[in-house]
Amino acid sequence: MKHLLLGIVMLTLSGCFGEEDRIYTVDELMADEVLLAKITSECRNNPGALRQTPNCQNAEAADWRVRLHLPRKSPGG
């Protein structure tokens, strides 16, 4: 019985931590326009709560780079 309850609790908690908790880099967001649009939209719809989150800051930077057509920074240079 203990193992069954422990298994149920673990499965329930594992659903709480998913792809939403992932922090995307500027380059990843620039490469995936659909993801960039999704995150940008969420951030603009709730700026008071989300403006300072890493994904919103990275999405804003990626959006500016895409709009200005700035090249990606190459590693080491």
C-alpha positions as CSV (number, residue, x, y, z in Angstrom):
1,M,0.0,0.0,0.0
2,K,2.9,2.4,0.8
3,H,4.4,1.8,-2.6
4,L,1.2,2.5,-4.4
5,L,0.7,5.8,-2.5
6,L,4.3,6.7,-3.1
7,G,4.0,5.9,-6.9
8,I,0.8,8.0,-7.2
9,V,2.5,11.0,-5.4
10,M,5.6,10.7,-7.7
11,L,3.4,10.6,-10.8
12,T,1.4,13.6,-9.7
13,L,4.5,15.7,-8.9
14,S,6.2,14.7,-12.1
15,G,3.4,16.4,-14.0
16,C,4.2,19.7,-12.3
17,F,7.7,20.0,-13.8
18,G,7.7,20.0,-17.6
19,E,8.7,21.9,-20.6
20,E,7.2,25.1,-19.2
21,D,10.1,25.3,-16.7
22,R,12.7,25.2,-19.4
23,I,14.7,28.4,-20.1
24,Y,15.3,28.9,-23.8
25,T,18.4,30.7,-25.1
26,V,18.2,33.7,-27.5
27,D,19.6,31.5,-30.3
28,E,17.0,28.7,-29.7
29,L,14.2,31.3,-29.8
30,M,15.5,32.9,-33.0
31,A,15.6,29.5,-34.6
32,D,12.0,28.6,-33.6
33,E,9.7,31.4,-34.7
34,V,6.5,29.6,-33.4
35,L,8.0,29.2,-29.9
36,L,9.3,32.8,-30.0
37,A,5.8,34.1,-30.9
38,K,4.2,32.0,-28.1
39,I,6.5,33.2,-25.4
40,T,6.4,36.8,-26.6
41,S,2.6,36.7,-26.6
42,E,2.5,35.2,-23.0
43,C,4.9,37.8,-21.8
44,R,3.0,40.7,-23.4
45,N,-0.3,39.5,-22.0
46,N,1.0,39.4,-18.4
47,P,4.0,41.8,-18.1
48,G,3.6,42.5,-14.4
49,A,4.2,38.8,-13.5
50,L,6.4,37.7,-16.4
51,R,8.5,40.6,-17.5
52,Q,11.6,39.8,-15.4
53,T,11.6,36.0,-16.1
54,P,14.5,34.6,-18.1
55,N,12.3,33.4,-21.0
56,C,10.6,36.8,-21.4
57,Q,14.0,38.6,-21.4
58,N,15.5,36.1,-23.9
59,A,12.4,36.3,-26.1
60,E,12.5,40.1,-26.1
61,A,16.2,40.0,-27.1
62,A,15.5,37.4,-29.8
63,D,12.6,39.4,-31.1
64,W,14.8,42.5,-31.5
65,R,17.5,40.5,-33.2
66,V,15.0,39.0,-35.6
67,R,13.4,42.3,-36.4
68,L,16.8,44.0,-36.9
69,H,18.2,41.0,-38.8
70,L,21.2,40.9,-36.5
71,P,23.4,37.9,-37.1
72,R,23.9,35.4,-34.4
73,K,27.1,35.7,-32.4
74,S,29.5,33.0,-33.4
75,P,31.3,31.1,-30.6
76,G,34.7,32.4,-29.9
77,G,34.4,35.5,-31.9
